[in-house]
């Protein structure tokens, strides 16, 4: 029954898409989804590629970056598309990715801005900057502290 419902919805969507007079925008759900994330600027890129909301669950961060969407925004879109748990089978939760390198952290480390980074990435950043890479605010210290709780979660996830 669910498959028939999905197919009926897909058929209705194709009908609406085929009738330009009735069509307000490509995928209203996609527009609303990106609006909620504050990333509406990327709607035209996804529409040009004919990517619709359900397909976001099948797309990777690298796919979105290839389309010209910045890595940080791509990670946000992928994590939100994964659902309320932040992950689905085969997906890495956004919290496990370094906001500088966008890679799974091996040595997650707190900085004084309250954010966690991969140690090597934040150390490299701090060699040339005294500001937060996320907020650009001046850091009161370059002290770095291991985030052992997050490391345990990442280790459990990657086993």
C-alpha positions in Angstrom: 0.0 0.0 0.0 2.9 2.4 0.8 4.5 1.8 -2.5 1.2 2.6 -4.3 0.9 5.8 -2.2 4.5 6.8 -3.1 3.9 6.0 -6.8 0.7 8.0 -6.8 2.5 11.0 -5.2 5.3 10.7 -7.7 2.7 10.6 -10.6 1.0 13.8 -9.1 4.4 15.4 -8.9 5.2 14.6 -12.6 1.8 16.0 -13.6 2.5 19.3 -11.7 6.0 19.5 -13.1 4.7 19.0 -16.6 2.2 21.9 -16.2 4.3 25.1 -16.1 1.3 27.3 -15.6 0.5 25.6 -12.3 4.1 25.1 -11.1 5.2 27.7 -8.5 8.7 26.3 -8.1 10.6 23.0 -8.8 10.2 21.3 -5.4 8.4 23.2 -2.7 9.5 20.7 -0.1 13.2 21.3 -1.1 12.7 25.1 -0.9 11.2 24.8 2.6 13.9 22.4 3.7 16.7 24.7 2.6 14.8 27.7 4.1 14.7 25.9 7.5 18.5 25.4 7.2 19.1 29.1 6.2 20.6 27.8 2.9 18.0 29.0 0.4 20.8 30.4 -1.8 21.5 26.8 -3.0 18.0 26.1 -4.2 18.8 27.1 -7.8 21.8 24.8 -7.9 19.8 21.8 -6.7 16.9 22.6 -9.0 19.2 23.0 -12.0 20.5 19.4 -11.3 16.9 18.3 -10.8 17.6 17.1 -7.3 14.5 16.8 -5.2 14.1 16.4 -1.4 13.9 12.6 -1.3 17.1 12.3 -3.3 19.2 14.2 -0.7 19.4 11.0 1.3 21.3 9.4 -1.5 23.8 12.2 -2.1 27.1 12.7 -0.5 28.9 15.9 0.7 31.3 15.5 -2.2 28.5 15.4 -4.7 27.2 18.7 -3.4 30.7 20.3 -3.3 31.1 19.2 -6.9 28.0 21.2 -7.7 29.6 24.3 -6.1 28.0 24.2 -2.7 30.5 25.0 0.0 31.6 22.1 2.1 30.2 23.4 5.4 26.8 23.9 3.8 27.0 20.5 2.1 27.6 18.9 5.5 24.6 20.7 6.9 22.3 19.6 4.1 23.4 16.0 4.3 23.1 15.8 8.1 19.6 17.4 8.0 18.5 15.1 5.2 19.6 12.1 7.3 16.8 12.8 9.7 16.4 13.7 13.4 19.0 11.2 14.6 21.6 13.0 12.4 22.6 9.8 10.8 21.2 6.9 8.7 23.0 3.7 7.9 26.2 4.4 6.1 26.1 8.1 7.0 28.5 9.9 9.3 26.8 12.3 11.8 27.8 15.9 11.2 29.1 16.2 14.7 31.9 13.7 13.8 33.2 15.9 11.0 35.8 18.6 11.6 34.4 22.0 10.5 37.7 22.9 9.0 38.6 19.7 7.0 35.1 18.2 6.7 36.6 14.8 7.5 35.8 12.4 10.3 37.9 13.5 13.3 40.6 11.2 14.6 41.7 13.4 17.5 38.7 15.7 18.3 39.8 18.8 20.3 38.0 21.6 22.0 39.2 25.2 21.3 38.3 28.1 23.5 35.6 29.2 21.1 33.6 26.1 22.4 33.8 24.2 19.1 35.5 20.9 18.4 38.0 20.5 15.6 40.4 17.8 14.4 43.6 18.6 16.3 45.8 18.8 13.2 43.4 21.1 11.5 43.0 23.5 14.3 46.7 23.5 15.1 47.4 24.4 11.5 44.8 27.2 11.6 46.2 28.6 14.8 49.7 28.9 13.4 48.5 31.7 11.2 45.4 33.0 13.0 44.3 34.1 16.5 40.6 33.9 15.6 38.0 31.2 15.5 37.8 29.5 12.1 34.0 29.4 12.5 33.1 32.8 14.0 36.3 34.8 13.1 36.2 36.2 16.7 39.5 36.7 18.5 40.3 33.7 20.7 41.3 34.5 24.3 43.8 31.6 24.2 45.1 29.0 21.8 44.6 26.3 24.5 43.3 23.0 23.0 41.7 20.2 25.1 41.0 16.7 23.9 37.3 15.9 23.5 37.4 12.4 24.8 33.6 11.8 24.9 33.3 12.7 21.2 36.3 10.5 20.4 34.6 7.5 22.0 31.5 8.1 20.0 33.5 8.4 16.8 35.5 5.3 17.5 32.3 3.3 18.2 30.8 4.6 15.0 33.8 3.8 12.8 34.3 0.2 14.1 
